[in-house]
Amino acid sequence: AQEKKIFTVQGPYPIIRRLLRARGWVERKLPGTGRELEQHHGDQSKQRLETGPSNGGAGQGEALLNTHGGAQPFLGTTDPQHYPWLPDEEEEEQCDDDPNGIHDLMSYLVRDRLPNFIWTNFLEATDRQLLQQDNVVNHYSRVDAFTTKEGLCLSLQNLPWIEQADPNTFFPRCYRLGNMDEREAFIDDFRLTAARSLLKLALEEPGDMPARTEQVPNSAKGAGESHISHPKHPTAWQGCPLYPELVEEALEVCKQHLSVLQHQDIDRSTPSPCRTCIDWDHFLQEYYRVAHEGAELVLTRQQRKQCQNLLQRLAEQLPQLDMEGKLNVWILKPGAESQGRGKAGGSGEHTEAPLFGGVPLSLCSSGIVCTTRLEEVLQLAWTCTAPSVQVGRWVVQKYVERLLTIFGTKFDIRQWFVVTDWKPLTVWFYQDCYLRFCSWPFSLHHLERARHLCNVSVQKWYTTSPDQDPRVPPDKIWSNKQFQEYLAQMGQADAWHQVLVPGMKAAILNALRSARDRVAFRKGSFELYGADFLVGEDLQPWLLEINSCPTMSPSSAVTRRLCANVQRDTLRLVLDRKENPTCSIGAFELIYKE
């Protein structure tokens, strides 16, 4: 092997392996991954497919890279979408990639050599002794400061102290429920959002009132479902209408909040207005009747004008007033989980869900829960003791209710970027990305996973709803080019380059700046990330999370092409460019260098 051209790949990355071999690199294989095991690959994949994972994660039972040889078990990958027990066509092709055994022979010859390039699922799979060498590694350590939900939540709270930027303009407000101050702030936020939502509902015409919702018995809930409230079809409210006193309470609370907002500064947190001036328990129950059970509001003409005026003034102070909608939907997530893990809990089978402390055990899994009731959020976060969720490590985030849908279906955007240096911070944005669609039509009155969580690892458990628009792609994936064509048809041809891309770039950079002091910097490392965005009705992107190990396993023709391209271009960026600064880096664009 040529000097400094030995590599190691840990995980399902056949394209990286193939591209490095084509450059003349020699692989030092992991223990137990030689040709002698290849004959068992198909049977093992089939067995994994039948049994599924035992820990809800991926990669269990693979080997830890050890400089002295031998295999050690590791915990598994943090990849949100790749499941190694599902056969991968690219992996299957790998078996024929070395018909004469040349690569295996070369690998044997370098078995005692240290690799110069390491591409692994996650940094913990790499022997620490290797990180002291002059090699290239595809991860940084301590990136949980922005690649876990809890870390990103905390980092972006500190953003105004670091940059002249407001996270509320690109990141749905988020709270760590394990922190007492943040839990109290969430309770205040939920109440204030309910009051604002009531003003919005009060301005609706009777025909626009929401559908009625009700609780479904636990025996009717699927073990893998992550929703609490289920609505029925719209029905007329059978009780008495709710009179102006309720609107008057909402107006009073919102006026006090507006006064606080107008005098707020960065040096102190916003005090809660009117914490005890009304009976909040009673107010929320009445709000639930209006928002989720179809109760009618009666208000005076003067109140209607007051609602309009107050909402307009609040919009000047609250960047999220429009996107937050009027049904007060929130998402509860395990904050210590990273890269979207836990979104695919359960097998999809519908069995009876037992209770734990009044909470269905299915909701105590590591799955994400959408809910519209304050008491449900607090009860679940306080009583759930499932082993997969660390105590107190929940985050709760405002759901983007007013989002752009395509053919009546929710989607999100997976956007790649690479950090090649933290000192100075150097960021490369990938100009191709893809959209992921849900399997069922979007509805805020039905909170099933199939309607609200776009991850491939979630949607693969669902068959397409018969109510789904046939124009939604069968594989639930679009390229950004297809999305741009759709926007052009909608009369928004310039939105991609003028609104969405600049918004995604700014959100990514702000997230990185907010966390960089907590990341462990290492020369020679780089990292490819996958950021997930929702798109609002106004076409503004909203950052949801950043994944440190984005899946490279193709789930469609689009992702097969794009995932191969981004791996190819990443190697161009971090290897070829060192020897030839003018070489092609494909679709990567330098967007920031200090």
N, C-alpha and C positions, 0 to 999 in steps of 0.2 A: 504494500500500500504506500501511496505517496505520503510524504510528511504532512501532518496536519490535515489529512483528509479521511479521518475515521469518524463515523457517525453512529449513533444509537437512536432507535425509534421505539418508544414504549406506547402502545395503544394502537387504535385502528386507523393508521395513517399510511396506507399503501401508496398513495400518490407521492407523499414526501419521500418515502423509501425509493420509489422508482426514479424520481427526479434527481435525487442525490447520486444514485448509481449511474445515471446518464452523465453526470458531471465527473465521473471517475472516482467517486468516493466509495469507500469500503465500509460495510456495516459490521460493527461489533454487536452480535445478537445477544439478546437477553437470555439468561439461563432458561432452558426448557422451551425455546422457541425455534429450535432447529428443524430440519426436514424430517427428523424421526417422529415428530409429533404431527406433521401436516396431515398424515393419513387419518388422524382422529378428528380433524377440524370439523368435518361435516357432521359427524355423530355428536360431537360436543355442542355444536351450534343448535342442532335439532333438539338435544336434551334441554338446553337452556331455554329454547323456545317453548317447550312443553311445560317446564317447571317454573320458569320465570325467576326473578331474583329473590334472594332470601332476605335482603336488607333494603330493598327499594332503591338501591344504587346500581352502579354499573362497574364492570371490571373486576368483580370479586374473584379472588383466586389467581390473578396474574402475579407476575414476579416483580420484586423490587430490584432495581439496578444496584448491583454490588460490585465494587471494584475487585473484590477477591474471589468472585464467582459464587455460585450457590444462589438459591432462591429464598426469598423471604416474602411472606404474605403482606399485602397492603390493603388499605381500606376500600379503595375503589375510586373511580373517576368522579369529578364534579360536573361532568358534561350534562347539560339539561336534557338533551334530546337523543343522544346515542345510547342504545341499549345493546351491548355486545351479544346478548343471547338471541338477538334477531340477526339472521344471516345478512351479511353485507355483500352485495355483488362485487364491489371493488376488492373486498377481502378474498372472495372466492377466486377471483381472477389471479390473485397473488400466487396461488399454488402452482400455476403454470409459468411463473415469471422467471424461474431458474431451472429449466428442464435438464441442463447438464450438470447442475450442482456447482457451477463456478463460484457463485456468490457465497454458497455455504463453505466452500473451500477457503476462499479469501477471508471469510468471517472467522474461520477456525485459526487462521494464521495470525489474526490480530486479537485473539481472545484475551490476551494479557495486556493489551495496549489501552491506554485511556482514550476515550472518544474526544474529538475536537468539537463536535456538534451534537447536541442532545435535543431531541423533540419528544416531549413526554406529555401525558395527560395532565399531570399537575406536579408541582415542584417537589412535593413530599415523596414522590416516587423516584427521586434522584438521590444517590448517595452523596452526603454532604462533603465527602472528601473531593468529589469532582468539582465542586463549586469553588475550590481554592485554586484550580488550574486555569490556564489561559484558554478557556473554551467558550463556545457560544451555546446558550441555553434559552429555551423559548418561554421562560417564565421569570417573573420577579417574585420576591417573597413579600408577605404582608400586604398584598393587594386587596385583602378583605375590607380595607378601608373604603373601597368603592365597588367591590364585586360581590358583597353580600348586601341584603336588603337593609339590615341594621347598620352596616358600615356606611352605605351610601346615604341613608337617612341622617346619620350623625354628621358626616362630612359636609353635606349640603346645608345643614343648619348653620355651619360655621362659615359658609361661603361669603356672606356680606362683610365679614371681618377681613377677608383675604382679597376679594375682588369687588369692584363696583358692579355687582350683579345680584339680582333677586331670584333665588331658586323657585319662587312661586310662579315665575313666568314660564318655566319649562319642566318642573318636577311637581307632580301632584303632592300636596302637603301630606306629611307622613310623621308618625309618632311611634316611639319605642315604649311599649306598654310596661316593660319591666322597670322603667324609670318613673318614680313617683310624680315628679314635676311634669313630665311629658304625658303621663296618663291623665293627670288633672287637666292639662292643656287640651288633650283630645276630647275629654268630656265637655269642656267649655266649647270647643270647636263644633262638636256634634250638635250641641244645643243651639248655638248661633246659626249653624247651617240650617237647622230645622226651622228657626224663626224666619230666615231669609227665604227659605223654600215655601213657607206658608204664604209670604207676601206674593211670591210668583204664582202660586196656586190660586190665590185670591183674585188675581187678574185674569185668570182663564175663563173662557166661556164655558157654560155647562157641558157642552158637547166635547170639550177638551179634557175633562176631568179624568184622572187615571183609573185603571182597572182596579177592581177589588182584589185584595189579597187575603189569604188566610193560611193558618198553619196546617200542614199535612201531618197526619199521624206518623210516628216514627217508623212503623212497620211498612209504610209506603215509600220510604226513602231508600235509595240505593246505598250500599256500603261504601261505594267509592264516590258518592256525590258530595260536592262541597257547596251546598246551598242550604239556607235555613227557611226562608219565607217562600211560599209558592202561591201564586195568584190563581184565581179562577178567571173566567171570562168576565168582561165588564158587566156589572149588574147595577141596578138602581139601589141606592142606599135606602134601607128600610127605616132608619131612625130619623130623629128630628134633625133639621139643619143646625149647623153650628153658627152662633150669632156673633155680632160685631165685637164682643168682648175678647174673643180669641185673637182676632186680627189686631185689636188694640194692644194686647200684650206683646204680640210680635213686633208691632211698630215701636213700642217703647224700648224693647230690648235692642232693636236694630239702631234706633237713634242714639242710644248710649254707646253702642259699639262704634258707630261712626264717629262720635266725639272722641273716643279713645284713639281711633285710627288716625284722625287728623292731627293728633298731638304726639304720636308715637315717634320714638327715635331709636337708634341702634343700641344705645347704652342700657336699655332696660326692656324686659319682656312686656308684652301687652297685658295689662291687668284685665281680669275677667269682669265685664260689665254685668251688673244686675244678677249676681250669682244667687242672691236670695230674694230678689224683689218680686219674683213670681214663683208659683209652685211648678217647678220644672217637670216633676213626674206627671202631674196632671196635664201640663201643656204638651208634653211629648205624646201622651196617650191620645190626646185630641188631634195632634198633628198626624199620628199614624192613621187615625180614622179618615182624615182628609186625603192623605197621600196614598194610602194603600187599601182603603176600604170603600172609597167612593163617596164619602160624606160630603155634602154640599156646604159651602160657606155663604153666609149672608153678610154683606158689608154695605156701608153707606157710600154715597157718591164722594163724599169728602175723603173717606178712607181710601177709596180707589185712587184718587189723585195723590194722596200721601204715599201710598205703596209705590206708584210710578216714580215719584220724585225721589223717594228714599233709595230705591234700587238703582236709580241712575247715579246718585251720589256715591253709593257704595261701590259701584262698578269702577269709579275713578280711584278707589283705594285698594280694591281686591282684584288682582289679576285673574283669579280663578272663579270669579262670580258666575261667569257665563258657563264655563265648562262643567261646573259642579252640578248643574241641573237643578231639579226640584224634588227628587225622591230620596235624597240623603243616603245613597248607596256607598258603602265602604268595603274595603277588602282587608281581611285579616290574613297575615302571612307569617310563617316562621322566620324571624329575622336573622337567625344565625345560619340558616341555609343559604347557600350561594348558588349562583348560576341557574336559578329557576328550579332547583331540586324540589321534589315533593309535589310537583304539579300533576303528576300522573298516578296519584295514589289509587289503590283499589284495582280490581280486575274488571270493573264494569258490570259485574253480576249484581242483580238486585235482590238483596237478602235483608232480613230484618236488622235494623241498626239498634243495638242495645244502648242503654243510657249509662253515662258516668257522671254523677253529680248533676243530673238533669240535662246533660249535653250528650248527643249521640256520639258513640265512640268513633263513628266514621268521621266526625268532624274533629276529633282529637288526633287524627293522623297528621302527617306532614303536609296535607293538602291545603290549598288556599280556599278561604271561605269568603263568599260575598254575602253581606247582610245589610239590613236597613234598620236594625234595632240596637240601640245603645246597650241595653241590658244583655243582649246576646253576645256582643263583642266582649264585654267585661266578664261575663260568666264563663265563656270559653277560655279566655286568656288566663283566668284565675284558677279554674278547676281542672283544666286538662293536664294530665300527667303522663301522656304517652311518651315512651322512651325516645321517639324520634324528634321530640320537641324539647329543647332545653328550657328549664323553668325561667319564666320571665323574659324570654327572648322573642316575643311576638312583636311585629310592627303592624300598625293599622294605617291604611292609606286611603285617601279620597279617590273614589272611582270616577273616571272621566265619563260622565253621563252623556254629554253632548259631543259625541265623536262622529267622525266620518265613517259611514259604512259603504260598502260596494255591493250592489245588488241586494241591499237589506241585510248584509252580513258583516260582522265585525272582523277586522284584520289588524295585524301589527306589522312592523317593519323590522327585519334583522339587518343591522348596519355594522359592517366590520371597520375596525381601525387598528393600527399598530403603533405602539410606543417603542422607539428604538433607543431612547435615552431619557433619564429623569433629571440629569444635571449636565447640560441644560435640557429641559423638557422638550422632547421632539416627537411630534405626532403626525402620523400619516393616515389620511382618510381614503377609504376604498370607494371608488365611484360607481361600483355596481353593488346592488343589494337585492333582497327579495321580500315579498309579502307572504304572510301566513294567514290563512282564512280559518274561521270556525266552521264546524259541521252543521250547525243549526242556525236559523235566522236570529238576528239580534233582537233582544227584548229586555227592557229594564224591569219588567214584571215577572220574568222567569229567570232565575239566577243559576241555571245549570252550567256546569263546566263547558258543555258542548257549545254554548252560546257566547261564553265570556273569556275563556283561556285559549289563546291562539297557538300555543306551543304544539309542535308536531307530536311530542311525547304524550300530550293529553288527547289531541284530536284523533290519534290513531286508534283509540279505543272506541270510537263512535262511528256509526254508519251515518251517511248523509241523510238529513231529515227529508221526508217527502215534501215538506213545505219550503225547502230550500230552492232559491231561484236557480234554474238550470244553467244560467250563465256563470255561476260560481265554478271555478275549475275543479274537475273531479279529484285532482291530487292536492287541492287546497293551497297551491303555491302559484305566485306570479313573480315575474322579474320586475325590476324597477322600470324597464322599458315598457312593459305592458301597462304598468300603472300610469306612466306618463301619457301613453296613448289614451287611456281612460280619462285622465284629467283633461286632455285636449278635447275629447268628445263632450265633456261637461262644461266647456268654455273656460277652462283654467289651464291653458297650455303652458303658461309661464310659472305656475305655482311650484313646480318641482325645483327649478333652479333658483327662483327668487324668494321662496318662503321655506319650503321643507328642508332642502339641503343646508342653507345657511343656519336654520334653526337647529338641525341635528348637530352640525359642527360646533355651534356655540354651546349647546348642552354638554357635549362630550368634553370640550375643553374646560368648561366650568367644573364639571365633576372631577376631572383630573387635577385641576389646580387646587380644588378644595381638599384633596386627599394626599397630595404629593409629599407632605412632610411626614406622613405615617408609612409610606412605602419604603421598603428596604432596597436601596439602590445598589446595583452591581453592574460594573462595566462588562460588556460582552453579552449581556442578556438582552432580550427583546420580548415582546408579548403581543400576540394577536388577540383582540377582544371582539365580542359581539354585543352591541348595544341594541336594546329593544325599545321601539317607539310606538306610541299610538298617535293618531292624527285627529285633531279636533275638527268640528264642523267648519271652523274658520281656516282650516288647513295648517294650523300651527302644530308642530310636533311636540309630544309630551314624552319625556324620558321615563321609562319604567324601571329598567335595571341594566347592569352591565355584566356580561359573562366573561370569565377569565379563561374558559375552555370551550369556545363555541363549537358546536357539532360540525364535523366535516363528513358525516355520513349522509349520502344523498337520499332524499325521500321523494324526489321527482326529477324529471328531465331538466328542469330549471336549476335545481340545487346541485345536480350532478355536474352541470357545466360550471356554475358559479363557484362551488366549493373547490373544484379542481383548479379553477383560475386563480382564486385567492391564495391557495397554497403555492402555486407556481410563482405568483408575483411576490409573495412573502419571501421566498428563497432568493429571488432576484434582488429584493430590497436589502436583506440582511447578509447575503453572501456575495453575490455577483458584484454588487455596487461597491464593495470594499476594494475589489481589484480593478474595477472600471466604473468610476463615478458617473460616466455618461451613458451607462447601459440602460436598457429599457427596464422600467419597474412596473410595466403593465398599467393597471387601473389605479394605482396608488398616487395620491396627491399630497404633497407636504402642506399641511395647514397651520403648523405652529412649530417654531423653534425659538427659544429664548435667546 
